[in-house]
Structures are given as C-alpha cells and as structure tokens.
Amino acid sequence: MRNTLILSVLAAMVFSSCGLNKDVDIDLPEFNPGLIVESYLVPGEPYRLLLTQSKSYFDPLPVNDPLAFYQSILVNDAEVMILHGADTIHLRQQLDIDIPNRKLYNYFSDSIVPQDFQSEFRLLIKSPGGGQITATTYIPIRIPIDSILVQFSKEHPDKARTLVFTTDNPDTKDYYRRIIHHLSLDSIPMQDYVTDDALFSTPKQLYGTGYDFEIGDTVYNTQFHLTKEHFLFINSFKNSGSNPFTQPGIIQSNVIGTVPAMGIFTGLTYFRDTTVISK
C-alpha cells in the first residue's frame, strides 16, 4: 500500500511537470430559446403566473442589476387565461411578489382560487410571437399536521428538536414537500425536501429534526400536498444542475406548446404550524 501511494505521487509530479496542456474545441449544439411557465393554484390566494424566457449559458446577464436582470428574462405582452368550469380568468401583466415563498410573478388576477378539489383547471397562454402553451391540473386536498412534539436532548438539555405527526390516506398515492423555517419565514429553510407516502408502511407518518433549537425559538413547519407532476418537476429540477461536470438532466414539465416551452402549472395546498420552543 505504501509503495502504491509513493508511485502515485511520483506519477502525479511527472505529469504535472510535463506541461501536458491542450486546447480542445467543443462543438456545442445550437441553443433554442424557449418559454418557461411557473404557476401555483393555492385556494384562497390570487391567480398568479410567472412567464420568462430561457437564456443560453453564454448569454450575458446583468446579475449585478436586479431590475435589468428581470427585464431581460420576463416575457411581456402575453395573453394568459386560466379556465375553470364556466369561468375564464384573465391574468393581466403585473409584477407581484410572494414574500413567504420567495416567488416573483409577472401575470396576476384579483380573482381568488376556489377550494375546488375535484374540477380541472386549464391554462392557455398566447405568446407575443403567436404560439400557444397549454396545461391542465387539479388542486390536491389539504392534509393537516396532526400534532408537533417538542423533545429536549438528554445530553444537551438546552437543545430541542421537533417531531411532526401527520396521517396519510392509505387509499391514494400522495406526494409531499416539507419545509422548516427557524425564527422567520423569510429565512433560508433549515429543511426543504420532497417525498412520497412510500417512505412509510403505515398511514401514521413522523418527521423529525435535529436538536437545533433553544428555548424561545420559533419553528415553522410547513407541509405541502403536491400533485404527482409537481413532485416530479421539483425532483428533476433539483437533479438537473447539481453537478456541472455531468450531462444536464431533463426537467419533467407538464406544459406543452406550439413553441418550445417547459415548466409547471399545478394546484397546491399546504398546512403550516408554528411552534415556540418551551419546556
């Protein structure tokens, strides 16, 4: 083992001293820009949608100027409609910021998403260039958090964790996103992940944290109920760019168009519970 290590070090020294540098020309495929859609139908909240255009990796972006950056990717003058039953909701071009969820939208309606967990919602976008984008979805029912237990560490009595109990419907396949914020909803989440009910063998589910909290801390536990398409979109989005040295993954989208388009149009419900750590 010692001899092998010595030979490896010597080989590295030899090759590094030879100046073995070579320029390689790589023919990249021609970039085909497309439209990106992001819209979440949350009961009790306004209809919102973000419509942007994709950029090439080598396109200059004014990242030091937030206003110029957004202006370079936002798509203006599109006609955006959401159809629900006999209603057609027209979304006007208007910037809207969803602070708790860190989302920016550029199409908005004063109409409120209804608590309809059975009917279909359809999206129709007419792009400025004349193409169309469509998608369909539904709103999954709201699944509450049953209870939250605060448990203090035996080794470190001043440190506590939260244990979250919830009940899954055994007759349906369900998908979840769990987010935990510490002290403020504006903070970067301590946990943010998606899962499905295959993680548990019984309807009773338990999610925990580390012993990260102290007396007086505020902990926000948020449980989102996702559609399958939303679950796949988040998973594929997180996996698509995790390693810059591998082939980019394919983002699983549920929007289709007569022009290149991708993204997510989905219903979304969530349950949020706030816990103040105390003994």
KEKE-427985 format. One record per atom (N, C-alpha, C, O): residue in one letter; x, y, z. Coordinates in steps of 0.001 Angstrom, whole numbers, plus 500000, padded with zeros to 6 digits. Example, Ala and Ser with C-alpha at 12.3 -4.5 7.8 and 13.67 -1.06 7.14 Angstrom:
BEGIN
A513190494310507800A512300495500507800A513200496700507800A514236496681508465S512850497750507080S513670498940507140S512900500030507870S513409501138508039
This chain:
BEGIN
M500836498808500000M500000500000500000M500874501246500000M500592502204499280R501949501238500815R502863502368500892R503550502604499552R503671503746499109N504010501507498891N504679501645497598N503728502191496541N504115503006495704T502482501735496589T501493502199495620T501257503695495771T501151504416494779L501173504159497021L500956505577497268L502130506406496762L501929507465496167I503374505926496997I504570506651496548I504599506746495029I504906507804494479L504279505635494341L504261505643492880L503213506607492350L503442507286491349S502063506672493017S501003507571492568S501436509014492688S501173509819491795V502097509351493781V502564510719493981V503626511078492949V503609512177492395L504556510147492687L505597510400491692L505007510592490305L505437511467489553A504016509765489970A503382509886488653A502703511236488502A502776511860487444A502040511687489569A501378512990489514A502381514102489325A502124515058488593M503534513985489984M504560515012489855M505126515047488452M505371516125487912V505339513871487845V505897513801486499V504960514431485489V505377515240484660F503661514048485564F502713514560484579F502475516053484751F502266516770483772S502507516527486010S502267517947486221S503434518788485734S503261519972485446S504622518198485638S505802518952485201S506018518903483706S506899519582483179C505212518094483010C505412517957481559C504669519020480764C504867519142479555G503804519800481441G503055520818480712G502110520218479697G501991520720478580L501439519151480076L500529518479479144L499215519237479066L498197518773479579N499231520384478436N498038521193478244N497677521185476770N498535521318475898K496392521028476517K495930521007475134K494567521676475050K493652521363475811D494457522596474116D493175523255473898D492261522330473103D492677521742472105V491044522208473541V490067521340472892V488882522187472463V488297522906473274D488532522102471192D487358522793470670D486152521857470753D486186520741470236I485093522320471405I483878521521471565I482764522190470784I482469523367470992D482148521439469887D481017521945469114D479747521789469949D479247520679470133L479230522913470450L478000522878471236L476797522951470304L476848523632469279P475719522258470650P474518522346469810P473952523760469844P474114524483470826E473299524134468781E472720525467468702E471641525622469764E470788524749469927F471684526726470478F470723526953471562F469377527374470990F469298528256470135N468333526735471471N466977527033471017N466204527621472194N465751526867473055P466038528933472260P465366529541473409P463904529125473490P463271528818472480G463391529121474692G462005528735474894G461391529532476029G462057530354476659L460109529282476284L459369529967477338L459264529051478553L459153527832478422I459301529656479729I459240528905480977I458050529403481789I457902530603482023V457207528470482216V455974528783482931V456075528271484364V456566527169484609E455602529088485309E455522528654486699E454262529262487306E454142530482487418S453311528386487701S452057528878488262S451534527870489276S451481526669489007Y451144528382490462Y450647527528491538Y449258528022491952Y449082529187492306L448285527126491901L446919527471492284L446722527091493743L446604525913494081V446688528104494602V446532527894496043V445166528423496455V444915529619496306P444274527581496966P442947528063497372P443034529229498348P443802529203499310G442223530257498076G442212531433498939G443222532489498549G443227533574499130E444082532201497576E445070533177497128E444781533578495672E444062532864494973P445332534709495208P445075535145493829P445702534202492805P446628533450493108Y445172534265491592Y445798533561490468Y447061534317490090Y447030535532489895R448180533591489986R449458534205489630R450186533310488650R449965532099488612L451061533918487853L451853533143486904L453136533899486578L453136535121486437L454208533159486464L455494533714486028L455799533170484644L455809531958484429L456048534079483707L456385533705482336L457711534355481977L457820535579481904T458721533514481753T460058534003481420T460555533310480167T459925532378479668Q461684533769479667Q462318533153478510Q463683532621478911Q464405533248479686S464022531469478382S465306530860478711S466431531593477992S466233532228476957K467620531480478583K468795532118478025K469897531082477841K469958530089478567S470761531322476869S471917530454476675S472882530634477842S472940531697478460Y473634529581478131Y474628529631479209Y475621530760478986Y476143531332479944F475885531083477726F476895532085477405F476304533466477166F477049534404476884D474990533620477268D474383534928477106D474748535827478290D474695535376479434P475112537072478044P475420537975479166P474150538294479950P473114538611479366L474237538208481273L473111538536482134L473551539615483124L474603539479483748P472764540682483279P473138541767484201P472834541385485655P471947541963486284V473572540416486175V473277539893487508V473523540925488600V472979540794489696N474326541944488331N474600542977489327N473528544061489354N473563544957490198D472595543977488446D471490544933488386D470191544130488373D469749543704487306P469569543914489533P468375543052489600P467266543473488658P466634542623488030L467013544781488545L465937545247487672L466236544907486221L465367544409485505A467457545173485787A467829544854484407A467816543348484169A467468542894483079F468196542568485190F468190541113485058F466769540606484798F466539539829483871Y465820541054485627Y464442540591485452Y463859541063484128Y463117540334483470Q464197542273483749Q463689542779482473Q464220541959481296Q463572541877480252S465388541356481463S465980540586480371S465340539205480206S465467538590479147I464655538712481242I464083537365481146I462557537342481177I461952536371480722L461918538397481706L460456538406481776L459854538554480378L460359539308479546V458770537822480140V458077537891478847V456871538815478992V455995538588479828N456840539841478181N455758540823478226N454732540558477123N455001539855476149D453549541144477313D452509541202476270D451957539842475882D451498539666474754A451993538877476794A451349537597476531A449891537662476983A449533538467477843E449066536819476403E447675536698476831E447569535425477662E447784534324477155V447233535584478951V447236534465479887V445825534253480430V445210535178480959M445318533028480294M443980532686480769M444020531366481523M444763530453481162I443210531277482576I443003530021483293I441514529722483257I440696530553483653L441169528545482786L439777528159482618L439391527171483708L440074526173483935H438274527470484381H437790526616485461H436278526555485374H435593527542485643G435758525398485000G434328525283484781G433885526228483677G434432526215482575A432878527055483990A432389528022483008A433128529346483098A432835530269482339D434085529453484017D434791530717484223D436093530758483434D436796529756483310T436393531925482912T437689532195482281T438320533360483018T437811534480482989I439425533087483673I440123534110484457I441261534654483612I442165533911483228H441221535936483325H442274536583482553H443289537190483521H442926537948484420L444548536852483327L445621537397484161L446274538558483424L446726538417482287R446316539700484086R446927540876483479R448420540912483798R448880540297484760Q449155541637482980Q450595541781483212Q450809542718484399Q450487543904484332Q451353542174485477Q451577542944486694Q452556542202487584Q452391541004487815L453568542887488085L454528542258488981L453894542041490348L453240542930490894D454098540849490889D453575540518492215D454626539676492927D455161538727492355I454920540025494175I455939539319494946I455271538549496077I454555539123496898D455516537244496108D455050536378497178D456223536198498147D457054535307497972I456276537058499172I457440537098500059I457643535798500832I458768535297500854P456606535212501477P456850533995502264P457433532846501453P458242532073501964N457025532729500187N457505531633499356N458616532045498396N459034531256497549R459092533281498529R460207533778497714R459942533613496214R460784533103495475K458755534054495780K458363533924494381K458033535291493790K457482536165494459L458386535447492523L458041536641491768L457169536222490593L457466535241489911Y456093536964490358Y455193536674489243Y455021537930488407Y455120539046488916N454762537741487118N454539538897486256N453177538884485584N452907539734484735Y452305537936485943Y450910537943485499Y450039537641486710Y450339536736487488F448945538411486870F448216538417488129F446734538674487876F446362539345486913S445898538131488755S444462538411488723S443970538642490147S444447538009491090D443012539555490294D442405539787491603D441477538644491999D441108538520493167S441102537815491042S440235536677491346S440956535700492265S442173535537492181I440196535052493143I440756534153494137I440536532700493715I439457532332493251V441570531890493883V441473530461493548V440478529797494498V440626529919495714P439465529096493973P438449528485494839P438945527190495484P439921526592495028Q438269526769496537Q438573525490497177Q437802524392496448Q436823523852496963D438250524084495273D437632523057494427D438660521956494222D439640522133493498F438427520819494865F439391519723494816F438981518620493827F439553517530493835Q438004518908492992Q437524517893492053Q437598518329490598Q437830517507489711S437402519619490351S437341520092488969S438737520300488392S439719520443489121E438796520314487080E440045520529486360E440254522015486109E439301522757485874F441500522437486161F441893523790485794F442755523699484533F443642522851484434R442483524579483577R443229524557482320R443915525909482095R443352526969482369L445125525835481597L445912527034481319L446038527223479813L446270526271479068L445881528462479386L446096528808477976L446895530107477929L446470531133478458I448054530043477288I448903531220477100I449106531434475616I449499530520474892K448835532646475167K449139533046473794K450362533952473865K450293535067474380S451470533465473346S452728534201473467S452752535383472503S452002535397471527P453602536373472763P453683537538471870P454020537156470432P453631537856469496G454743536047470251G455115535633468905G454055534835468177G454243534464467018G452927534562468849G451840533864468182G451671532412468574G450685531788468183G452604531851469338G452473530466469763G451529530323470949G451119531305471567Q451193529060471251Q450303528771472363Q450943527772473318Q451695526891472903I450636527922474603I451079526995475643I449851526566476427I449011527395476778T449745525269476702T448605524761477445T449069523806478541T450167523254478485A448205523627479541A448466522677480618A447171522469481389A446272523309481344T447079521355482090T445916521074482938T446410520592484293T447498520029484413T445581520826485317T445932520368486656T444687520310487512T443584520603487050Y444873519929488766Y443815519936489777Y444444520381491094Y445665520490491201I443605520636492093I444106521042493411I443989519860494368I442879519388494613P445087519371494911P445022518274495878P444431518756497203P444582519922497566I443767517866497913I443144518249499175I444208518614500203I445356518180500107R443819519402501170R444725519854502224R444871518748503261R443876518241503779I446106518377503562I446385517353504571I447044518027505761I448147518559505638P446377518011506922P446898518764508075P448017518037508811P448238516839508636I448703518799509630I449629518238510617I448815517905511853I448108518764512380D448906516667512324D448113516257513489D448615516914514762D447828517480515521S449897516845515001S450461517407516226S451968517570516075S452585516966515198I452554518397516946I454001518601516971I454483518452518415I453957519085519331L455475517617518591L456048517363519902L457434518001519988L458271517817519105V457661518752521064V458988519307521340V459708518372522298V459208518074523382Q460878517915521895Q461638516950522698Q463043517495522939Q463749517861522000F463444517542524231F464762518057524591F465777516921524662F465442515783524989S467015517258524349S468095516279524334S468512515928525759S468571516800526627K468801514647525999K469299514215527308K470750514660527499K471152515020528605E471530514635526426E472939515016526516E473112516532526610E474027517015527276H472223517284525936H472299518747525936H470915519284526277H470136519582525371P470592519415527550P469236519762527975P468712521097527467P467505521338527509D469591521969526989D469141523257526470D468807523207524981D468388524212524407K468991522041524349K468716521881522928K467469521015522720K467256520033523431A466646521398521728A465402520678521480A465224520391519995A465832521038519142R464390519419519712R464002519112518336R462475519078518265R461795519033519290T461951519100517045T460508518959516854T460221517648516133T460941517255515216L459152516979516566L458664515759515936L457259516049515414L456367516418516178V457074515879514117V455820516234513461V455060514958513098V455599514066512442F453811514885513531F452968513718513272F451867514107512296F451222515143512457T451656513273511285T450618513517510300T450051512187509828T450667511142510034T448877512218509194T448195510995508754T447990511025507246T447432511978506701D448446509980506587D448320509858505135D447114508982504788D446763508064505528N446495509283503659N445375508465503177N445927507206502525N446594507307501496P445676506006503088P446257504787502522P445656504394501176P446212503544500480D444522505004500797D443845504627499552D444313505443498350D443883505184497226T445178506413498567T445665507238497467T447186507329497514T447804507158498565K447772507599496359K449202507845496273K449424509338496456K448929510149495673D450170509694497491D450313511107497821D451777511539497823D452686510752498085Y451964512818497522Y453302513399497411Y453351514666498270Y452389515432498340Y454492514858498915Y454609515955499866Y455904516734499666Y456899516228499147R455841517982500102R457047518792500254R457042519333501680R456038519881502134R458149519184502379R458241519632503759R459326520706503867R460452520535503399I458941521826504504I459877522940504677I459844523366506140I458774523529506726I461017523543506716I461128524013508094I461923525320508105I463051525380507617H461312526365508672H461979527646508862H462248527848510347H461461527441511202H463367528478510627H463762528759512004H463739530274512230H464414531017511517L462983530722513198L462866532112513630L461986532960512720L461197533765513215S462100532801511387S461333533651510477S461038532909509176S461844532108508701L459861533194508611L459517532610507312L460350533215506192L460423532655505098D460977534352506460D461831534991505455D463228534394505427D464026534736504554S463538533507506368S464874532928506445S465038531803505430S464055531294504890I466276531422505177I466546530264504332I466105529010505081I466470528846506245P465330528116504454P464816526950505176P465929526062505734P466960525855505094M465698525545506936M466616524563507511M466471523220506807M467445522487506633Q465243522910506408Q464964521689505650Q464031522050504506Q463140522885504662D464235521424503367D463366521631502214D463538520416501303D464548520296500609Y462562519525501305Y462688518301500512Y461304517781500139Y460303518140500759V461266516941499127V460020516306498699V460102514808498980V461183514220498991T458947514211499205T458881512788499488T457498512280499086T456606513069498776D457330510979499094D456005510413498860D455660509468500003D456489509210500876D454434508954499994D453989508143501125D454585506740501132D454313505960502045A455397506408500124A456074505101500139A457160505051501198A457690503981501497L457498506214501773L458524506260502802L458070505552504078L458896505115504880F456734505440504263F456191504840505472F455323503634505124F454695503593504066S455296502659506022S454496501446505811S453112501556506434S452276500676506229T452849502633507201T451547502844507831T451066504251507514T451872505100507134P449766504521507661P449258505877507411P449818506920508361P449868508101508016K450242506509509554K450803507455510511K452242507778510116K453074506881509979Q452525509064509937Q453845509487509497Q454501510387510550Q453835511171511226L455811510251510665L456577511020511634L457783511637510949L458564510942510299Y457928512948511099Y459078513662510555Y459771514381511712Y459112514975512566G461081514324511733G461820514932512830G462922515858512364G463228515940511174T463509516551513315T464644517433513055T465787517031513980T465640516143514820G466907517688513815G467987517535514778G467717518412515995G466752519177516022Y468577518291516996Y468438519128518193Y469052520496517896Y470158520820518329D468290521280517141D468800522550516620D468195523779517289D468577524901516956F467261523599518222F466501524733518724F466733524941520223F467066524016520964E466539526207520635E466673526578522033E465363527184522529E464500527550521731I465218527287523847I464002527841524435I463787529267523908I464698530094523910G462568529521523462G462214530823522899G462250530881521390G461689531805520801D462895529918520743D462943529891519280D461556529616518699D460740528915519298T461311530184517525T460079529910516788T460405529019515594T461321529310514824V459651527936515447V459867526972514369V458596526891513536V457503526706514070Y458749527031512212Y457617526952511285Y457716525642510503Y458655525453509729N456768524751510696N456680523510509938N455600523651508871N454435523885509192T455980523509507616T455025523622506515T454997522321505733T456032521814505299Q453784521787505561Q453601520544504804Q452746520837503572Q451570521183503689F453351520695502391F452643520895501134F452151519551500602F452868518552500664H450937519531500087H450425518360499378H450561518636497882H449980519591497368L451321517804497192L451671518042495800L450922517113494852L450524516010495228T450737517574493621T450343516663492559T451566515843492146T452698516227492443K451350514740491477K452464513918491018K453357514710490066K454582514608490130E452744515498489186E453511516282488214E454407517299488917E455538517539488495H453896517889489981H454690518857490741H455851518168491442H456966518689491461F455597517007492015F456635516213492676F457760515875491695F458938516030492017L457392515417490507L458399515061489502L459160516296489011L460360516232488743F458452517410488897F459088518649488446F460162519093489442F461281519424489051I459811519096490734I460782519539491743I461985518609491771I463127519068491799N461733517301491765N462836516341491813N463760516495490618N464981516514490771S463183516606489435S464011516705488230S464729518049488180S465853518131487686F464093519099488685F464734520423488699F465945520418489622F466996520958489279K465796519804490800K466920519760491743K468065518904491211K469232519188491484N467738517860490455N468765516955489963N469383517399488647N470402516852488226S468777518386487993S469230518737486639S470548519488486635S471307519400485670G470835520234487714G472044521054487690G472913520879488911G473670521782489265S472819519727489566S473572519535490801S475063519323490552S475877519585491437N475431518855489362N476838518617489057N477161519243487705N476670518773486678P477980520301487685P478264520989486413P479117520169485460P479271520550484299F479685519034485925F480561518235485078F479852517022484482F480493516184483849T478551516919484673T477792515811484113T476787516337483101T476520517536483024Q476239515412482332Q475221515761481353Q474001516331482073Q473502515704483007P473503517511481665P472333518088482338P471141517140482271P470912516481481256G470397517083483348G469215516242483381G468058516892482643G468121518060482261I467007516119482451I465817516610481765I464775516979482815I464388516141483629I464325518218482798I463296518665483729I461943518150483256I461566518351482102Q461219517489484144Q459915516924483808Q458862518015483962Q458591518497485062S458288518382482848S457366519507482767S455962519007482432S455806517939481841N454940519781482813N453571519403482432N452917520452481534N451697520460481374V453732521341480946V453199522295479980V453678521908478582V454800521435478406I452823522113477608I453161521822476217I452807523044475372I451972523857475770G453442523172474206G453164524339473389G453502524135471940G454198523191471566T452996525040471129T453366525083469719T454707525793469552T455268525836468457V455205526343470641V456547526916470719V457282526169471822V456635525604472703P458631526146471804P459356525460472883P458961526025474245P459042527232474471A458534525147475148A458063525597476455A458252524487477478A458241523303477140M458422524885478723M458525523943479817M458104524664481095M457962525886481118G457905523880482162G457544524498483427G456504523684484167G456329522492483915I455811524351485088I454842523667485925I453603524542486114I453699525729486426F452451523929485921F451153524529486223F450449523532487122F450097522437486684T450239523908488394T449780522908489349T448956523519490464T449114524689490812G448070522700491018G447382523065492238G448263522744493430G449126521868493359L448041523461494531L448917523306495686L448156523671496950L447518524721497016T448225522804497949T447685523132499263T448760522895500306T449673522094500108Y448641523600501415Y449646523416502463Y449021523647503838Y447978524286503975F449692523107504841F449314523294506243F450561523744506981F451614523112506887R450434524842507717R451602525393508422R451296525476509917R450234525947510324D452235525016510712D452096525053512167D453294525772512758D454438525516512381T453019526673513690T454078527466514334T454282526983515772T453324526865516537T455511526711516122T455845526207517458T456869527116518115T457907527421517528V456574527551519340V457555528284520146V458154527294521129V457432526696521927I459457527116521079I460128526103521907I460053526504523388I460484527586523785S459497525603524173S459414525828525626S459369524482526324S459047523463525714K459694524488527613K459638523260528407K458293523161529106K458042522196529828
